[in-house]
């Protein structure tokens, strides 16, 4: 799509939707990001970290069980990872409760709302 056409579309709807998408595609943010946009980004980052930590817990559990014995040190390491997961779950629950109270978040760019 020609840039000129993108600007016309943005002008018609009164919002920089395509500019925002292009910025996000290139790892940037528009400086006028709304609170809802920050909440979407925060939620995305928290869920990504949760998935990363859950994967780490799986890997470390397999490693700990590899010799048939889970040592106290290995258990401490697993508990530490699990504590991070618990914290992230609480943070995500808090963000989602806020979303529900505020009536939802709008995601621009093909996301499911």
N, CA, C and O atoms as a GROMACS GRO file, in nm:
protein
  452
    1UNK      N    1   0.085  -0.116   0.000
    1UNK     CA    2   0.000   0.000   0.000
    1UNK      C    3   0.090   0.124   0.000
    1UNK      O    4   0.180   0.134   0.083
    2UNK      N    5   0.068   0.215  -0.091
    2UNK     CA    6   0.149   0.338  -0.093
    2UNK      C    7   0.132   0.416   0.037
    2UNK      O    8   0.024   0.419   0.096
    3UNK      N    9   0.238   0.478   0.080
    3UNK     CA   10   0.238   0.554   0.204
    3UNK      C   11   0.131   0.663   0.201
    3UNK      O   12   0.064   0.687   0.302
    4UNK      N   13   0.116   0.727   0.088
    4UNK     CA   14   0.016   0.833   0.072
    4UNK      C   15  -0.125   0.780   0.103
    4UNK      O   16  -0.204   0.848   0.169
    5UNK      N   17  -0.155   0.660   0.055
    5UNK     CA   18  -0.285   0.598   0.079
    5UNK      C   19  -0.302   0.566   0.228
    5UNK      O   20  -0.411   0.585   0.284
    6UNK      N   21  -0.195   0.518   0.293
    6UNK     CA   22  -0.200   0.489   0.436
    6UNK      C   23  -0.233   0.615   0.516
    6UNK      O   24  -0.313   0.611   0.609
    7UNK      N   25  -0.171   0.726   0.479
    7UNK     CA   26  -0.198   0.851   0.549
    7UNK      C   27  -0.342   0.898   0.528
    7UNK      O   28  -0.404   0.952   0.619
    8UNK      N   29  -0.395   0.877   0.409
    8UNK     CA   30  -0.534   0.914   0.382
    8UNK      C   31  -0.628   0.828   0.468
    8UNK      O   32  -0.724   0.880   0.525
    9UNK      N   33  -0.601   0.698   0.477
    9UNK     CA   34  -0.682   0.610   0.560
    9UNK      C   35  -0.678   0.652   0.706
    9UNK      O   36  -0.781   0.655   0.774
   10UNK      N   37  -0.559   0.685   0.754
   10UNK     CA   38  -0.547   0.731   0.893
   10UNK      C   39  -0.625   0.860   0.915
   10UNK      O   40  -0.690   0.877   1.018
   11UNK      N   41  -0.617   0.949   0.818
   11UNK     CA   42  -0.689   1.076   0.830
   11UNK      C   43  -0.840   1.051   0.833
   11UNK      O   44  -0.913   1.118   0.907
   12UNK      N   45  -0.886   0.956   0.752
   12UNK     CA   46  -1.030   0.925   0.748
   12UNK      C   47  -1.081   0.873   0.881
   12UNK      O   48  -1.191   0.908   0.924
   13UNK      N   49  -1.002   0.788   0.948
   13UNK     CA   50  -1.050   0.731   1.074
   13UNK      C   51  -1.008   0.814   1.195
   13UNK      O   52  -1.056   0.790   1.305
   14UNK      N   53  -0.918   0.909   1.175
   14UNK     CA   54  -0.879   0.998   1.284
   14UNK      C   55  -0.782   0.939   1.385
   14UNK      O   56  -0.763   0.994   1.494
   15UNK      N   57  -0.720   0.825   1.348
   15UNK     CA   58  -0.625   0.761   1.439
   15UNK      C   59  -0.507   0.709   1.358
   15UNK      O   60  -0.524   0.666   1.244
   16UNK      N   61  -0.385   0.711   1.416
   16UNK     CA   62  -0.266   0.665   1.343
   16UNK      C   63  -0.249   0.513   1.347
   16UNK      O   64  -0.145   0.463   1.391
   17UNK      N   65  -0.350   0.440   1.302
   17UNK     CA   66  -0.346   0.294   1.313
   17UNK      C   67  -0.230   0.232   1.234
   17UNK      O   68  -0.155   0.152   1.288
   18UNK      N   69  -0.216   0.270   1.110
   18UNK     CA   70  -0.111   0.210   1.027
   18UNK      C   71   0.028   0.256   1.072
   18UNK      O   72   0.123   0.178   1.072
   19UNK      N   73   0.038   0.382   1.110
   19UNK     CA   74   0.166   0.432   1.161
   19UNK      C   75   0.205   0.356   1.288
   19UNK      O   76   0.322   0.320   1.305
   20UNK      N   77   0.107   0.332   1.376
   20UNK     CA   78   0.134   0.258   1.499
   20UNK      C   79   0.179   0.115   1.465
   20UNK      O   80   0.274   0.065   1.524
   21UNK      N   81   0.110   0.051   1.371
   21UNK     CA   82   0.148  -0.085   1.331
   21UNK      C   83   0.289  -0.089   1.273
   21UNK      O   84   0.366  -0.179   1.304
   22UNK      N   85   0.321   0.009   1.189
   22UNK     CA   86   0.456   0.012   1.131
   22UNK      C   87   0.561   0.034   1.240
   22UNK      O   88   0.668  -0.026   1.236
   23UNK      N   89   0.530   0.119   1.336
   23UNK     CA   90   0.623   0.143   1.446
   23UNK      C   91   0.643   0.016   1.527
   23UNK      O   92   0.756  -0.021   1.558
   24UNK      N   93   0.533  -0.051   1.562
   24UNK     CA   94   0.542  -0.173   1.642
   24UNK      C   95   0.617  -0.283   1.567
   24UNK      O   96   0.695  -0.357   1.626
   25UNK      N   97   0.593  -0.292   1.436
   25UNK     CA   98   0.663  -0.391   1.354
   25UNK      C   99   0.814  -0.371   1.360
   25UNK      O  100   0.891  -0.467   1.351
   26UNK      N  101   0.856  -0.246   1.376
   26UNK     CA  102   0.998  -0.213   1.382
   26UNK      C  103   1.048  -0.197   1.526
   26UNK      O  104   1.155  -0.141   1.549
   27UNK      N  105   0.970  -0.247   1.622
   27UNK     CA  106   1.013  -0.244   1.761
   27UNK      C  107   1.007  -0.108   1.826
   27UNK      O  108   1.080  -0.082   1.922
   28UNK      N  109   0.924  -0.021   1.777
   28UNK     CA  110   0.911   0.115   1.830
   28UNK      C  111   0.771   0.138   1.884
   28UNK      O  112   0.680   0.059   1.859
   29UNK      N  113   0.754   0.247   1.957
   29UNK     CA  114   0.623   0.288   2.006
   29UNK      C  115   0.601   0.433   1.969
   29UNK      O  116   0.696   0.510   1.959
   30UNK      N  117   0.475   0.469   1.948
   30UNK     CA  118   0.442   0.609   1.931
   30UNK      C  119   0.441   0.674   2.068
   30UNK      O  120   0.399   0.612   2.166
   31UNK      N  121   0.487   0.797   2.077
   31UNK     CA  122   0.500   0.863   2.207
   31UNK      C  123   0.367   0.891   2.272
   31UNK      O  124   0.361   0.911   2.393
   32UNK      N  125   0.259   0.894   2.196
   32UNK     CA  126   0.128   0.926   2.251
   32UNK      C  127   0.050   0.800   2.290
   32UNK      O  128  -0.074   0.801   2.290
   33UNK      N  129   0.119   0.694   2.324
   33UNK     CA  130   0.052   0.568   2.356
   33UNK      C  131  -0.047   0.587   2.470
   33UNK      O  132  -0.018   0.655   2.569
   34UNK      N  133  -0.162   0.528   2.455
   34UNK     CA  134  -0.267   0.542   2.556
   34UNK      C  135  -0.241   0.447   2.673
   34UNK      O  136  -0.157   0.357   2.665
   35UNK      N  137  -0.314   0.470   2.781
   35UNK     CA  138  -0.304   0.381   2.898
   35UNK      C  139  -0.344   0.239   2.860
   35UNK      O  140  -0.282   0.143   2.906
   36UNK      N  141  -0.447   0.226   2.777
   36UNK     CA  142  -0.491   0.093   2.733
   36UNK      C  143  -0.380   0.023   2.656
   36UNK      O  144  -0.359  -0.097   2.672
   37UNK      N  145  -0.308   0.098   2.574
   37UNK     CA  146  -0.197   0.039   2.499
   37UNK      C  147  -0.085  -0.007   2.590
   37UNK      O  148  -0.025  -0.111   2.567
   38UNK      N  149  -0.058   0.069   2.693
   38UNK     CA  150   0.043   0.029   2.792
   38UNK      C  151  -0.002  -0.098   2.864
   38UNK      O  152   0.080  -0.186   2.891
   39UNK      N  153  -0.131  -0.106   2.897
   39UNK     CA  154  -0.182  -0.225   2.966
   39UNK      C  155  -0.171  -0.348   2.877
   39UNK      O  156  -0.138  -0.457   2.925
   40UNK      N  157  -0.199  -0.332   2.748
   40UNK     CA  158  -0.186  -0.444   2.654
   40UNK      C  159  -0.041  -0.489   2.647
   40UNK      O  160  -0.013  -0.609   2.651
   41UNK      N  161   0.051  -0.394   2.638
   41UNK     CA  162   0.193  -0.429   2.633
   41UNK      C  163   0.238  -0.494   2.762
   41UNK      O  164   0.315  -0.590   2.760
   42UNK      N  165   0.192  -0.443   2.875
   42UNK     CA  166   0.228  -0.501   3.004
   42UNK      C  167   0.178  -0.645   3.015
   42UNK      O  168   0.251  -0.734   3.058
   43UNK      N  169   0.053  -0.666   2.976
   43UNK     CA  170  -0.004  -0.799   2.980
   43UNK      C  171   0.073  -0.894   2.888
   43UNK      O  172   0.102  -1.007   2.926
   44UNK      N  173   0.105  -0.848   2.769
   44UNK     CA  174   0.181  -0.931   2.675
   44UNK      C  175   0.317  -0.968   2.732
   44UNK      O  176   0.360  -1.083   2.721
   45UNK      N  177   0.385  -0.871   2.791
   45UNK     CA  178   0.517  -0.897   2.849
   45UNK      C  179   0.508  -0.994   2.966
   45UNK      O  180   0.593  -1.082   2.980
   46UNK      N  181   0.406  -0.978   3.049
   46UNK     CA  182   0.390  -1.068   3.164
   46UNK      C  183   0.360  -1.211   3.119
   46UNK      O  184   0.414  -1.306   3.174
   47UNK      N  185   0.274  -1.224   3.021
   47UNK     CA  186   0.240  -1.358   2.973
   47UNK      C  187   0.363  -1.422   2.907
   47UNK      O  188   0.388  -1.541   2.924
   48UNK      N  189   0.440  -1.344   2.832
   48UNK     CA  190   0.561  -1.397   2.770
   48UNK      C  191   0.660  -1.443   2.876
   48UNK      O  192   0.721  -1.549   2.863
   49UNK      N  193   0.675  -1.364   2.983
   49UNK     CA  194   0.766  -1.405   3.091
   49UNK      C  195   0.713  -1.529   3.162
   49UNK      O  196   0.791  -1.616   3.202
   50UNK      N  197   0.582  -1.538   3.179
   50UNK     CA  198   0.522  -1.656   3.241
   50UNK      C  199   0.553  -1.782   3.159
   50UNK      O  200   0.591  -1.885   3.215
   51UNK      N  201   0.538  -1.772   3.029
   51UNK     CA  202   0.566  -1.887   2.941
   51UNK      C  203   0.715  -1.923   2.950
   51UNK      O  204   0.750  -2.041   2.955
   52UNK      N  205   0.802  -1.822   2.952
   52UNK     CA  206   0.945  -1.847   2.963
   52UNK      C  207   0.978  -1.919   3.094
   52UNK      O  208   1.054  -2.016   3.094
   53UNK      N  209   0.922  -1.871   3.204
   53UNK     CA  210   0.949  -1.933   3.334
   53UNK      C  211   0.891  -2.074   3.344
   53UNK      O  212   0.952  -2.163   3.402
   54UNK      N  213   0.773  -2.093   3.285
   54UNK     CA  214   0.712  -2.227   3.286
   54UNK      C  215   0.799  -2.324   3.207
   54UNK      O  216   0.818  -2.438   3.249
   55UNK      N  217   0.852  -2.279   3.094
   55UNK     CA  218   0.944  -2.362   3.017
   55UNK      C  219   1.070  -2.395   3.095
   55UNK      O  220   1.120  -2.507   3.092
   56UNK      N  221   1.121  -2.294   3.166
   56UNK     CA  222   1.239  -2.315   3.248
   56UNK      C  223   1.211  -2.416   3.359
   56UNK      O  224   1.296  -2.500   3.389
   57UNK      N  225   1.092  -2.409   3.418
   57UNK     CA  226   1.054  -2.505   3.523
   57UNK      C  227   1.049  -2.647   3.467
   57UNK      O  228   1.096  -2.740   3.532
   58UNK      N  229   0.995  -2.662   3.349
   58UNK     CA  230   0.990  -2.796   3.286
   58UNK      C  231   1.130  -2.848   3.262
   58UNK      O  232   1.161  -2.962   3.297
   59UNK      N  233   1.216  -2.766   3.202
   59UNK     CA  234   1.353  -2.808   3.171
   59UNK      C  235   1.429  -2.844   3.298
   59UNK      O  236   1.495  -2.948   3.304
   60UNK      N  237   1.420  -2.759   3.399
   60UNK     CA  238   1.494  -2.785   3.523
   60UNK      C  239   1.439  -2.906   3.598
   60UNK      O  240   1.514  -2.976   3.665
   61UNK      N  241   1.309  -2.930   3.588
   61UNK     CA  242   1.250  -3.049   3.650
   61UNK      C  243   1.302  -3.175   3.583
   61UNK      O  244   1.337  -3.272   3.651
   62UNK      N  245   1.307  -3.174   3.452
   62UNK     CA  246   1.360  -3.290   3.378
   62UNK      C  247   1.507  -3.314   3.414
   62UNK      O  248   1.549  -3.427   3.435
   63UNK      N  249   1.583  -3.206   3.422
   63UNK     CA  250   1.725  -3.219   3.459
   63UNK      C  251   1.739  -3.276   3.601
   63UNK      O  252   1.822  -3.363   3.626
   64UNK      N  253   1.657  -3.224   3.692
   64UNK     CA  254   1.666  -3.270   3.831
   64UNK      C  255   1.631  -3.417   3.843
   64UNK      O  256   1.692  -3.489   3.923
   65UNK      N  257   1.534  -3.463   3.766
   65UNK     CA  258   1.491  -3.602   3.774
   65UNK      C  259   1.576  -3.697   3.690
   65UNK      O  260   1.558  -3.818   3.697
   66UNK      N  261   1.668  -3.644   3.612
   66UNK     CA  262   1.744  -3.726   3.517
   66UNK      C  263   1.820  -3.840   3.585
   66UNK      O  264   1.831  -3.949   3.528
   67UNK      N  265   1.872  -3.817   3.704
   67UNK     CA  266   1.947  -3.922   3.773
   67UNK      C  267   1.858  -4.001   3.870
   67UNK      O  268   1.907  -4.087   3.944
   68UNK      N  269   1.729  -3.971   3.869
   68UNK     CA  270   1.636  -4.045   3.953
   68UNK      C  271   1.623  -3.988   4.093
   68UNK      O  272   1.547  -4.042   4.174
   69UNK      N  273   1.694  -3.881   4.123
   69UNK     CA  274   1.690  -3.821   4.257
   69UNK      C  275   1.677  -3.669   4.242
   69UNK      O  276   1.751  -3.607   4.165
   70UNK      N  277   1.584  -3.611   4.313
   70UNK     CA  278   1.574  -3.466   4.320
   70UNK      C  279   1.635  -3.424   4.453
   70UNK      O  280   1.579  -3.451   4.559
   71UNK      N  281   1.749  -3.359   4.445
   71UNK     CA  282   1.820  -3.319   4.567
   71UNK      C  283   1.754  -3.196   4.631
   71UNK      O  284   1.676  -3.127   4.566
   72UNK      N  285   1.786  -3.170   4.758
   72UNK     CA  286   1.732  -3.049   4.821
   72UNK      C  287   1.771  -2.921   4.746
   72UNK      O  288   1.690  -2.829   4.734
   73UNK      N  289   1.893  -2.915   4.694
   73UNK     CA  290   1.934  -2.797   4.617
   73UNK      C  291   1.852  -2.783   4.490
   73UNK      O  292   1.812  -2.673   4.452
   74UNK      N  293   1.829  -2.897   4.423
   74UNK     CA  294   1.747  -2.893   4.302
   74UNK      C  295   1.604  -2.852   4.336
   74UNK      O  296   1.541  -2.775   4.262
   75UNK      N  297   1.552  -2.902   4.447
   75UNK     CA  298   1.418  -2.864   4.490
   75UNK      C  299   1.410  -2.715   4.520
   75UNK      O  300   1.312  -2.649   4.488
   76UNK      N  301   1.516  -2.661   4.583
   76UNK     CA  302   1.519  -2.517   4.610
   76UNK      C  303   1.516  -2.438   4.480
   76UNK      O  304   1.445  -2.337   4.470
   77UNK      N  305   1.591  -2.482   4.381
   77UNK     CA  306   1.592  -2.415   4.251
   77UNK      C  307   1.455  -2.419   4.185
   77UNK      O  308   1.410  -2.319   4.129
   78UNK      N  309   1.389  -2.534   4.191
   78UNK     CA  310   1.256  -2.548   4.133
   78UNK      C  311   1.154  -2.462   4.208
   78UNK      O  312   1.066  -2.401   4.147
   79UNK      N  313   1.168  -2.456   4.340
   79UNK     CA  314   1.078  -2.372   4.419
   79UNK      C  315   1.097  -2.224   4.386
   79UNK      O  316   1.001  -2.147   4.384
   80UNK      N  317   1.221  -2.186   4.359
   80UNK     CA  318   1.250  -2.048   4.322
   80UNK      C  319   1.182  -2.010   4.190
   80UNK      O  320   1.122  -1.904   4.178
   81UNK      N  321   1.194  -2.099   4.092
   81UNK     CA  322   1.128  -2.076   3.963
   81UNK      C  323   0.977  -2.072   3.983
   81UNK      O  324   0.909  -1.987   3.925
   82UNK      N  325   0.926  -2.163   4.063
   82UNK     CA  326   0.781  -2.169   4.089
   82UNK      C  327   0.732  -2.042   4.157
   82UNK      O  328   0.621  -1.997   4.132
   83UNK      N  329   0.814  -1.983   4.243
   83UNK     CA  330   0.777  -1.858   4.310
   83UNK      C  331   0.764  -1.744   4.209
   83UNK      O  332   0.675  -1.660   4.219
   84UNK      N  333   0.854  -1.742   4.111
   84UNK     CA  334   0.846  -1.641   4.005
   84UNK      C  335   0.716  -1.660   3.926
   84UNK      O  336   0.647  -1.563   3.894
   85UNK      N  337   0.684  -1.785   3.896
   85UNK     CA  338   0.560  -1.816   3.824
   85UNK      C  339   0.439  -1.771   3.905
   85UNK      O  340   0.345  -1.714   3.849
   86UNK      N  341   0.439  -1.797   4.034
   86UNK     CA  342   0.328  -1.755   4.121
   86UNK      C  343   0.313  -1.604   4.121
   86UNK      O  344   0.201  -1.552   4.114
   87UNK      N  345   0.425  -1.532   4.130
   87UNK     CA  346   0.421  -1.385   4.127
   87UNK      C  347   0.363  -1.336   3.995
   87UNK      O  348   0.278  -1.247   3.993
   88UNK      N  349   0.409  -1.394   3.884
   88UNK     CA  350   0.358  -1.354   3.754
   88UNK      C  351   0.208  -1.383   3.740
   88UNK      O  352   0.134  -1.303   3.684
   89UNK      N  353   0.166  -1.497   3.792
   89UNK     CA  354   0.022  -1.530   3.788
   89UNK      C  355  -0.059  -1.425   3.863
   89UNK      O  356  -0.165  -1.384   3.817
   90UNK      N  357  -0.010  -1.381   3.978
   90UNK     CA  358  -0.079  -1.279   4.057
   90UNK      C  359  -0.083  -1.146   3.981
   90UNK      O  360  -0.186  -1.078   3.979
   91UNK      N  361   0.029  -1.109   3.919
   91UNK     CA  362   0.034  -0.984   3.843
   91UNK      C  363  -0.062  -0.988   3.725
   91UNK      O  364  -0.134  -0.891   3.699
   92UNK      N  365  -0.064  -1.100   3.654
   92UNK     CA  366  -0.153  -1.115   3.538
   92UNK      C  367  -0.298  -1.110   3.585
   92UNK      O  368  -0.381  -1.045   3.521
   93UNK      N  369  -0.329  -1.177   3.694
   93UNK     CA  370  -0.465  -1.175   3.747
   93UNK      C  371  -0.507  -1.033   3.782
   93UNK      O  372  -0.620  -0.993   3.758
   94UNK      N  373  -0.414  -0.956   3.840
   94UNK     CA  374  -0.443  -0.818   3.876
   94UNK      C  375  -0.470  -0.732   3.752
   94UNK      O  376  -0.566  -0.655   3.750
   95UNK      N  377  -0.387  -0.747   3.650
   95UNK     CA  378  -0.408  -0.671   3.527
   95UNK      C  379  -0.542  -0.707   3.464
   95UNK      O  380  -0.616  -0.620   3.420
   96UNK      N  381  -0.572  -0.837   3.460
   96UNK     CA  382  -0.698  -0.881   3.400
   96UNK      C  383  -0.819  -0.834   3.480
   96UNK      O  384  -0.923  -0.802   3.423
   97UNK      N  385  -0.806  -0.828   3.612
   97UNK     CA  386  -0.916  -0.775   3.694
   97UNK      C  387  -0.938  -0.628   3.662
   97UNK      O  388  -1.052  -0.582   3.654
   98UNK      N  389  -0.830  -0.556   3.643
   98UNK     CA  390  -0.841  -0.415   3.604
   98UNK      C  391  -0.904  -0.399   3.468
   98UNK      O  392  -0.984  -0.307   3.446
   99UNK      N  393  -0.869  -0.487   3.376
   99UNK     CA  394  -0.928  -0.484   3.242
   99UNK      C  395  -1.078  -0.506   3.251
   99UNK      O  396  -1.157  -0.436   3.186
  100UNK      N  397  -1.116  -0.603   3.330
  100UNK     CA  398  -1.260  -0.633   3.345
  100UNK      C  399  -1.332  -0.513   3.406
  100UNK      O  400  -1.441  -0.477   3.361
  101UNK      N  401  -1.272  -0.452   3.507
  101UNK     CA  402  -1.334  -0.337   3.573
  101UNK      C  403  -1.346  -0.218   3.479
  101UNK      O  404  -1.441  -0.141   3.487
  102UNK      N  405  -1.248  -0.204   3.389
  102UNK     CA  406  -1.248  -0.091   3.295
  102UNK      C  407  -1.330  -0.117   3.170
  102UNK      O  408  -1.345  -0.029   3.086
  103UNK      N  409  -1.384  -0.237   3.157
  103UNK     CA  410  -1.467  -0.267   3.042
  103UNK      C  411  -1.393  -0.326   2.924
  103UNK      O  412  -1.449  -0.337   2.815
  104UNK      N  413  -1.268  -0.366   2.943
  104UNK     CA  414  -1.193  -0.432   2.836
  104UNK      C  415  -1.080  -0.350   2.781
  104UNK      O  416  -1.070  -0.229   2.805
  105UNK      N  417  -0.995  -0.417   2.705
  105UNK     CA  418  -0.885  -0.352   2.635
  105UNK      C  419  -0.909  -0.369   2.486
  105UNK      O  420  -0.961  -0.471   2.442
  106UNK      N  421  -0.872  -0.269   2.410
  106UNK     CA  422  -0.881  -0.279   2.266
  106UNK      C  423  -0.740  -0.301   2.212
  106UNK      O  424  -0.648  -0.226   2.244
  107UNK      N  425  -0.726  -0.404   2.129
  107UNK     CA  426  -0.597  -0.434   2.070
  107UNK      C  427  -0.606  -0.400   1.922
  107UNK      O  428  -0.692  -0.451   1.851
  108UNK      N  429  -0.517  -0.313   1.877
  108UNK     CA  430  -0.513  -0.274   1.737
  108UNK      C  431  -0.409  -0.359   1.668
  108UNK      O  432  -0.300  -0.379   1.721
  109UNK      N  433  -0.440  -0.409   1.551
  109UNK     CA  434  -0.340  -0.482   1.474
  109UNK      C  435  -0.371  -0.628   1.461
  109UNK      O  436  -0.278  -0.708   1.454
  110UNK      N  437  -0.495  -0.666   1.457
  110UNK     CA  438  -0.531  -0.804   1.431
  110UNK      C  439  -0.545  -0.892   1.553
  110UNK      O  440  -0.570  -1.012   1.541
  111UNK      N  441  -0.528  -0.834   1.673
  111UNK     CA  442  -0.541  -0.914   1.794
  111UNK      C  443  -0.686  -0.945   1.825
  111UNK      O  444  -0.778  -0.885   1.770
  112UNK      N  445  -0.704  -1.039   1.913
  112UNK     CA  446  -0.838  -1.076   1.958
  112UNK      C  447  -0.868  -0.996   2.084
  112UNK      O  448  -0.785  -0.997   2.174
  113UNK      N  449  -0.979  -0.928   2.095
  113UNK     CA  450  -1.010  -0.843   2.210
  113UNK      C  451  -1.091  -0.910   2.314
  113UNK      O  452  -1.124  -0.849   2.416
   0.00000   0.00000   0.00000
